[in-house]
């Protein structure tokens, strides 16, 4: 059974850092593009960052460019999101999601509708 599990969330002060992890089980990530989304209370789920299945393509929301970095370790079946210079507006539940592709590609999407498989989410709170 395909499963994605996020970890690494927590409470951090403004300007601090967190590293989220998305671990896959029941399948290998080799042919999956992976994205991170977030959803704050009362707001729609938004794409934060994604990485292609070959690791050569990435994309970021404008609001996190220069602060967040996505990476993947297929040997560990895990995707990471390094979040630096965190701001209170980064507070949200963060989800990872997987999009299976039938071929190796450097493409990924930040659109919710593209992704079929989701993790349960991890809370990130940025507050002093």
C-alpha positions in Angstrom: 0.0 0.0 0.0 1.4 3.4 -1.1 2.0 5.6 1.9 3.6 9.0 2.4 4.6 10.2 5.9 5.7 13.7 6.7 7.9 14.6 9.7 10.0 17.5 11.0 7.4 20.0 11.7 7.2 22.0 14.9 7.3 25.4 16.6 10.1 27.8 15.6 10.9 31.4 16.0 10.9 33.9 13.1 14.1 33.6 11.3 14.6 30.0 12.3 14.9 26.9 10.3 13.2 23.5 9.9 13.8 20.5 7.7 10.8 18.5 6.7 11.0 15.0 5.5 8.5 13.0 3.3 9.2 9.2 3.6 7.5 6.8 1.1 6.6 3.2 1.8 5.0 0.6 -0.3 6.5 1.9 -3.4 9.8 3.4 -4.7 10.0 7.1 -5.6 12.0 6.6 -8.7 9.2 7.5 -11.1 7.3 9.9 -8.9 7.5 13.7 -8.9 7.0 14.9 -5.3 5.6 18.2 -4.2 5.1 20.0 -0.9 1.9 21.9 -0.3 0.7 23.9 2.7 -2.6 24.9 4.1 -3.2 27.6 6.7 -6.5 27.9 8.5 -9.2 29.4 6.3 -7.0 29.3 3.2 -6.8 27.1 0.2 -4.0 24.5 -0.1 -1.1 26.0 -2.0 1.9 24.6 -3.8 5.2 25.4 -2.0 7.8 23.4 -3.9 8.2 20.4 -6.2 11.0 18.1 -7.5 10.9 16.0 -10.6 11.4 12.2 -10.5 15.0 12.5 -11.9 15.8 15.3 -9.4 16.9 17.7 -12.1 13.8 19.9 -12.1 12.5 21.9 -9.2 10.0 24.7 -8.8 9.1 27.0 -5.9 6.3 29.4 -5.0 7.4 33.0 -5.2 6.8 33.4 -1.5 9.5 30.8 -0.6 12.1 31.3 -3.3 15.5 31.8 -1.9 14.4 30.5 1.6 13.3 26.9 0.9 15.2 24.1 -0.8 13.8 20.8 -1.9 15.9 17.7 -2.4 15.4 14.0 -2.8 17.3 10.9 -1.8 15.9 8.0 -3.8 18.1 5.5 -2.0 16.3 6.5 1.3 13.0 6.9 -0.5 12.7 10.3 1.0 12.2 13.9 -0.1 13.3 16.8 2.0 12.2 20.5 2.4 14.8 22.7 4.0 13.1 25.8 5.3 15.2 28.8 6.3 14.4 32.3 7.4 11.0 31.3 8.4 8.3 33.9 8.7 5.0 33.8 10.7 3.1 33.6 7.3 4.8 30.3 6.7 2.6 28.8 9.5 0.5 26.0 8.1 0.1 22.3 7.8 2.6 21.0 5.3 1.7 18.1 3.1 3.8 16.1 0.6 2.2 14.5 -2.4 3.3 12.1 -5.2 2.6 12.1 -8.9 3.5 8.9 -10.7 5.0 9.4 -14.2 5.6 6.5 -16.6 9.0 7.9 -17.6 12.0 9.8 -16.2 11.4 13.5 -16.5 12.7 16.8 -15.2 9.1 18.2 -14.9 7.0 18.7 -11.8 3.9 20.7 -11.0 2.7 22.9 -8.1 -1.0 22.2 -8.9 -3.0 20.3 -6.4 -5.1 18.5 -9.0 -2.0 16.8 -10.4 -1.3 14.7 -7.3 -3.2 11.6 -6.4 -1.4 10.4 -3.2 -1.0 12.5 -0.1 0.5 12.3 3.3 -1.3 13.2 6.5 0.5 16.5 7.0 2.9 18.0 9.6 2.2 21.3 11.5 4.7 24.1 11.1 4.2 27.1 13.5 6.4 30.2 13.2 5.9 32.4 16.2 7.9 34.3 18.9 
